[in-house]
Amino acid sequence: MRSFAIRIYAVKLHARKIILCLLLLCSCFVSSAQLIDNSSTLKNIATTNYLRFNYENDFFTGTDYYYSQGITVEYVHPGLRRNPFNKLLLFQKNDKSKYGISFNIFGYTPTSIESDQVLYGDRPFQANMAIKSFVLNVDSIKKQRVASSISIGIIGPAALGKEIQTFIHKRIGDPIPKGWQHQIRNDLILNYQFNYEKAILKAGNNLLVNGIVEAKAGTLYNKFSSGFNFMAGSFTDPYSFTPVKKKNNIYLYGQGQLTLVGYDATIQGGIFNRKSVYIIPAKEIERVVFRADIGIMLNIKKVYLCYSQSYLSKEFKKGLNHSWGGLSLALSF
C-alpha cells in the first residue's frame, strides 16, 4: 500500500508540473514575442544536411500592409563547418552541431500603397536583404540548444523591394504599388544574433515546453526577447543527435515572446545613412512588443512541410497590430 501511495503522489506531482508549465505558457501568450527562428526546436529538421525554403506574406491573413513579404532560402551541411564566418560565432566544436547559411529578403509597406505622397504617422516603405551564417549546438544531456548567427546585407532600394512587389502585383492583377520612392535609403546590415532554448517539460516525443531567450545586436536590430514555446503531437526529439529510423510525424506548435526594442532600422532607418525622406522617430517607437506564432508541421520521410500564422502588436505609437502567414518546405538528404 505504501508503494502504491508513493506512485499516486508522484503522478500528482508530475501533473502539477505540467499544469504549471502550461499556465506559464498561456500567460506568456496573453501578455508577451518575437519571430520563430528556424534554429528553434519548433522547426527542427532531424538531420545535419537539408535545404529549406520559407515564404511569408500577409496575403494569408487578408491584409496588405506593414510586413508584406519575406523569403528565406536556407542550406545546412556539415561541410559548412569550414565557413570562415564561423570564427565570429559562439559555439562548441563537436559532432552535435549544425552549420548553415541562408539568404533572406524582406519587404515592408504602409497601410496604403496607392498614394505617391509620404504617409506621415504610418510605417515607411522598406526592404532589406542579407546573407546569414549560423551554427546550432545541441546538448542532449542538459536538453538545451544554443544558436548564433551573423548577417551581412543591405537595407534600402538596393534590396529591390519595389521591383519585387511590383512584379508580384502585376502577375496577380493587384494595383501597382506607389510610394516606394520614399523608402528608407541604402545602408549596411551587419547584425549578430544569439538564441538559447532550454526544455522545462518533456513527455516523450509527444509534448515539449521550452523556455527561450533571444538577443539581436547590430545595424538592423537591437532587441532582447524572452518567452516560451511548445510542441504537441508526434515529433522527433529535437535535443537528440542519435540517428533515428525515418518515420512520419505531425505536430502543432506555438510560441510567445516579449521583446524589448532598442533600435529597429526597418522603421527608424539605417544608423549610417540618415538621409531617408521619412522614418519613425525614436520617441514614437513602442519599446515593448508582443508576438505570438502558431503552426503545424508535417514530416513525411525526408520532406518537411509547415504552415504558420503570426501576430505582432503595434511597433510604433500610431501603428496597428498586424498578422501574416507563412509556408516552409524542407528536404533532408
C-alpha positions as CSV (number, residue, x, y, z in Angstrom):
1,M,0.0,0.0,0.0
2,R,2.8,2.4,0.8
3,S,4.5,1.9,-2.6
4,F,1.1,2.4,-4.3
5,A,0.6,5.7,-2.3
6,I,4.1,6.8,-3.4
7,R,3.2,6.2,-7.0
8,I,0.0,8.2,-6.7
9,Y,1.9,11.1,-5.1
10,A,4.5,11.0,-8.0
11,V,1.7,11.1,-10.6
12,K,0.1,14.1,-8.8
13,L,3.4,15.9,-8.6
14,H,4.1,15.4,-12.3
15,A,0.5,16.6,-13.2
16,R,1.1,19.7,-11.2
17,K,4.3,20.4,-13.0
18,I,2.5,20.0,-16.4
19,I,-0.3,22.3,-15.3
20,L,2.1,24.9,-14.0
21,C,4.2,24.9,-17.3
22,L,1.0,25.2,-19.4
23,L,-0.2,28.1,-17.2
24,L,3.1,29.9,-17.6
25,L,3.0,29.3,-21.4
26,C,-0.6,30.6,-21.6
27,S,0.3,33.7,-19.6
28,C,3.2,34.3,-21.9
29,F,0.8,34.2,-24.9
30,V,-1.6,36.7,-23.5
31,S,0.9,39.1,-22.1
32,S,4.2,38.7,-24.0
33,A,7.1,38.0,-28.6
34,Q,9.4,37.6,-31.4
35,L,10.0,35.7,-34.6
36,I,10.0,31.9,-34.7
37,D,13.6,31.3,-35.8
38,N,14.5,28.3,-37.9
39,S,17.1,27.4,-35.2
40,S,14.2,26.7,-32.8
41,T,13.1,23.2,-31.8
42,L,9.7,24.1,-33.4
43,K,11.0,23.7,-36.9
44,N,13.7,21.1,-36.2
45,I,14.9,19.0,-39.1
46,A,16.2,15.7,-37.9
47,T,19.4,15.7,-39.9
48,T,22.6,17.9,-40.4
49,N,22.1,18.1,-44.2
50,Y,19.0,19.8,-45.6
51,L,17.6,22.6,-47.8
52,R,14.7,24.7,-46.7
53,F,12.5,27.4,-48.4
54,N,10.4,29.8,-46.4
55,Y,7.8,32.2,-47.7
56,E,5.7,34.6,-45.6
57,N,3.0,37.0,-46.8
58,D,0.2,39.0,-45.2
59,F,-2.0,37.7,-48.0
60,F,-2.6,34.6,-45.8
61,T,-4.4,36.7,-43.2
62,G,-6.2,39.1,-45.6
63,T,-4.1,42.2,-45.0
64,D,-1.7,44.2,-47.3
65,Y,0.4,46.4,-45.1
66,Y,3.4,46.6,-42.8
67,Y,5.3,43.2,-43.1
68,S,4.3,42.5,-46.6
69,Q,6.6,39.6,-47.6
70,G,9.5,37.6,-46.6
71,I,11.6,35.0,-48.5
72,T,14.3,32.8,-47.0
73,V,16.4,30.0,-48.6
74,E,18.4,28.0,-46.1
75,Y,21.1,25.4,-46.5
76,V,22.6,23.2,-43.8
77,H,25.6,20.9,-44.4
78,P,28.5,19.5,-42.3
79,G,30.9,20.9,-44.8
80,L,29.9,24.4,-43.9
81,R,31.9,24.0,-40.6
82,R,34.8,25.4,-42.6
83,N,32.9,28.6,-43.3
84,P,35.4,31.4,-42.2
85,F,32.5,33.4,-40.7
86,N,32.0,30.7,-38.1
87,K,35.1,32.1,-36.3
88,L,32.9,35.0,-35.3
89,L,30.2,32.9,-33.7
90,L,29.8,31.5,-30.3
91,F,29.6,27.7,-30.4
92,Q,31.4,24.5,-29.3
93,K,33.2,22.4,-32.0
94,N,31.6,19.0,-31.6
95,D,29.6,16.4,-33.5
96,K,26.4,17.8,-32.2
97,S,26.4,21.0,-34.3
98,K,24.6,22.1,-37.4
99,Y,26.3,24.6,-39.8
100,G,24.3,26.6,-42.3
101,I,23.9,29.7,-44.5
102,S,20.7,31.4,-45.6
103,F,19.6,34.2,-47.9
104,N,16.8,36.4,-46.7
105,I,14.8,39.2,-48.3
106,F,12.0,41.1,-46.6
107,G,9.6,44.0,-47.6
108,Y,7.5,46.4,-45.6
109,T,4.9,48.9,-46.7
110,P,2.5,51.4,-45.0
111,T,-1.3,50.8,-44.8
112,S,-1.8,52.1,-48.3
113,I,0.2,51.6,-51.5
114,E,-2.0,53.7,-53.6
115,S,-0.5,57.2,-52.8
116,D,2.6,58.9,-54.1
117,Q,2.7,61.1,-51.0
118,V,4.6,60.4,-47.8
119,L,2.1,58.9,-45.3
120,Y,3.2,60.6,-42.1
121,G,2.4,58.6,-39.0
122,D,2.4,55.4,-41.0
123,R,5.1,52.8,-41.5
124,P,7.8,53.7,-44.1
125,F,8.4,51.7,-47.2
126,Q,11.4,49.5,-46.5
127,A,13.2,46.4,-47.9
128,N,16.3,44.6,-46.8
129,M,18.3,41.6,-47.9
130,A,21.1,39.7,-46.2
131,I,23.2,36.6,-46.2
132,K,23.3,34.8,-42.8
133,S,25.9,32.4,-41.5
134,F,24.8,30.3,-38.4
135,V,25.8,27.5,-36.1
136,L,23.5,25.5,-33.9
137,N,24.8,23.5,-30.9
138,V,22.7,20.8,-29.1
139,D,23.3,19.5,-25.6
140,S,21.3,16.3,-25.3
141,I,22.2,15.8,-21.6
142,K,21.1,19.3,-20.4
143,K,18.3,19.5,-23.0
144,Q,19.4,22.8,-24.4
145,R,20.2,24.4,-27.8
146,V,22.4,27.4,-28.5
147,A,22.4,29.1,-31.8
148,S,24.4,32.1,-33.0
149,S,24.5,33.8,-36.4
150,I,25.9,36.8,-38.2
151,S,24.1,38.6,-41.1
152,I,25.6,40.8,-43.7
153,G,23.5,42.7,-46.2
154,I,21.8,45.9,-47.2
155,I,18.7,47.9,-46.4
156,G,17.1,50.3,-48.9
157,P,16.4,50.4,-52.7
158,A,19.3,48.1,-53.4
159,A,17.3,45.3,-51.7
160,L,14.8,45.5,-54.7
161,G,11.7,45.8,-52.6
162,K,9.9,48.0,-55.1
163,E,10.8,45.7,-58.1
164,I,9.7,42.5,-56.3
165,Q,6.4,43.8,-55.1
166,T,5.6,45.5,-58.5
167,F,6.4,42.2,-60.3
168,I,4.2,40.1,-58.0
169,H,1.3,42.6,-58.2
170,K,1.4,42.7,-62.0
171,R,1.3,38.9,-62.1
172,I,-1.7,38.5,-59.8
173,G,-3.6,41.6,-61.1
174,D,-3.3,43.7,-57.9
175,P,-2.8,47.5,-58.0
176,I,0.8,48.6,-58.9
177,P,2.3,49.9,-55.6
178,K,3.0,53.6,-55.3
179,G,5.2,55.4,-52.8
180,W,8.4,53.3,-52.9
181,Q,10.3,56.5,-53.9
182,H,10.0,57.5,-50.3
183,Q,11.5,54.2,-48.9
184,I,14.3,54.1,-46.3
185,R,17.7,54.8,-48.0
186,N,20.5,52.3,-48.6
187,D,22.6,51.4,-45.6
188,L,24.7,48.5,-44.3
189,I,23.3,45.5,-42.4
190,L,25.7,43.9,-40.0
191,N,23.9,42.0,-37.3
192,Y,24.6,39.4,-34.7
193,Q,22.0,37.1,-33.2
194,F,22.1,34.7,-30.2
195,N,19.4,32.2,-29.3
196,Y,19.1,30.0,-26.2
197,E,16.5,27.3,-25.7
198,K,16.0,25.0,-22.7
199,A,13.5,22.2,-22.2
200,I,11.4,22.7,-19.0
201,L,8.9,19.9,-19.6
202,K,9.2,16.9,-21.9
203,A,6.8,14.0,-22.1
204,G,8.4,11.5,-24.6
205,N,8.2,12.7,-28.2
206,N,4.6,14.0,-27.8
207,L,4.9,17.1,-25.6
208,L,7.7,19.6,-25.2
209,V,7.7,23.0,-23.5
210,N,10.8,25.2,-23.7
211,G,12.0,28.5,-22.2
212,I,13.6,30.8,-24.8
213,V,15.9,33.8,-24.9
214,E,17.0,35.8,-27.9
215,A,19.3,38.8,-28.4
216,K,20.0,40.8,-31.6
217,A,22.7,43.5,-31.9
218,G,23.9,45.4,-34.9
219,T,22.9,47.9,-37.5
220,L,19.5,46.4,-38.3
221,Y,18.1,45.4,-34.9
222,N,19.0,45.9,-31.3
223,K,16.4,43.8,-29.4
224,F,16.2,41.3,-26.5
225,S,13.4,38.7,-26.2
226,S,12.2,36.1,-23.8
227,G,9.3,33.7,-23.6
228,F,8.1,30.1,-24.1
229,N,7.2,27.7,-26.8
230,F,5.6,24.3,-27.1
231,M,5.3,21.3,-29.4
232,A,2.4,18.8,-29.1
233,G,1.8,15.7,-31.3
234,S,4.3,13.3,-32.7
235,F,7.8,14.6,-33.4
236,T,11.5,13.5,-33.4
237,D,13.4,14.6,-30.3
238,P,15.0,18.0,-31.2
239,Y,17.5,17.5,-28.4
240,S,18.9,14.2,-29.7
241,F,21.6,13.7,-32.4
242,T,21.2,9.9,-32.3
243,P,20.2,8.7,-35.8
244,V,16.5,7.6,-35.8
245,K,14.6,5.4,-38.2
246,K,12.7,7.6,-40.6
247,K,9.0,7.9,-39.8
248,N,6.1,10.2,-40.4
249,N,5.4,12.9,-37.8
250,I,2.8,15.7,-37.3
251,Y,2.6,18.2,-34.5
252,L,1.2,21.6,-33.5
253,Y,3.5,24.3,-32.1
254,G,3.1,27.7,-30.6
255,Q,5.4,30.4,-29.3
256,G,5.1,33.7,-27.5
257,Q,7.7,36.3,-26.5
258,L,8.0,39.7,-25.0
259,T,10.6,41.9,-26.9
260,L,12.4,44.9,-25.6
261,V,13.2,47.2,-28.6
262,G,16.4,49.3,-28.6
263,Y,16.6,50.1,-32.3
264,D,14.8,48.9,-35.4
265,A,16.2,50.1,-38.7
266,T,13.2,48.9,-40.7
267,I,11.3,51.7,-39.0
268,Q,13.9,54.2,-37.9
269,G,16.3,54.0,-40.9
270,G,19.9,52.9,-41.1
271,I,22.3,54.1,-38.5
272,F,24.9,55.4,-41.0
273,N,22.7,56.9,-43.8
274,R,20.4,59.4,-42.1
275,K,19.1,60.9,-45.4
276,S,15.8,58.9,-45.7
277,V,12.8,61.1,-46.7
278,Y,10.7,59.6,-43.9
279,I,11.3,57.5,-40.8
280,I,9.6,56.9,-37.4
281,P,11.3,59.0,-34.7
282,A,12.7,57.2,-31.6
283,K,10.1,58.8,-29.3
284,E,7.3,57.1,-31.3
285,I,8.7,53.6,-31.0
286,E,6.9,51.1,-28.8
287,R,9.7,49.8,-26.6
288,V,7.9,46.6,-25.6
289,V,6.1,44.5,-28.2
290,F,4.3,41.1,-28.1
291,R,4.4,38.5,-30.7
292,A,2.7,35.1,-30.9
293,D,3.0,32.3,-33.5
294,I,1.2,29.1,-34.0
295,G,1.7,26.5,-36.7
296,I,1.6,22.9,-37.8
297,M,4.5,20.8,-39.0
298,L,4.1,17.6,-41.2
299,N,7.1,15.3,-41.7
300,I,6.8,12.5,-44.3
301,K,10.2,10.7,-44.5
302,K,12.6,13.3,-46.0
303,V,10.0,16.0,-46.6
304,Y,9.0,18.7,-44.0
305,L,6.0,20.9,-44.7
306,C,5.0,23.7,-42.3
307,Y,2.2,26.3,-42.2
308,S,2.1,29.1,-39.6
309,Q,0.3,32.3,-38.6
310,S,1.8,35.2,-36.7
311,Y,0.5,38.1,-34.7
312,L,2.5,41.2,-33.7
313,S,1.4,44.1,-31.5
314,K,1.9,47.6,-32.8
315,E,5.6,48.7,-33.2
316,F,5.0,52.5,-33.0
317,K,2.6,54.8,-31.3
318,K,0.2,55.3,-34.2
319,G,0.7,51.9,-35.6
320,L,-1.6,48.9,-35.8
321,N,-1.5,45.3,-34.7
322,H,-0.5,43.1,-37.6
323,S,-0.7,39.4,-38.7
324,W,0.6,37.3,-41.5
325,G,1.0,33.6,-42.6
326,G,3.9,31.5,-43.7
327,L,4.8,28.3,-45.6
328,S,8.0,26.4,-45.5
329,L,9.2,23.3,-47.3
330,A,12.4,21.4,-46.4
331,L,14.1,18.4,-48.0
332,S,16.6,16.4,-45.9
333,F,19.5,14.5,-47.5
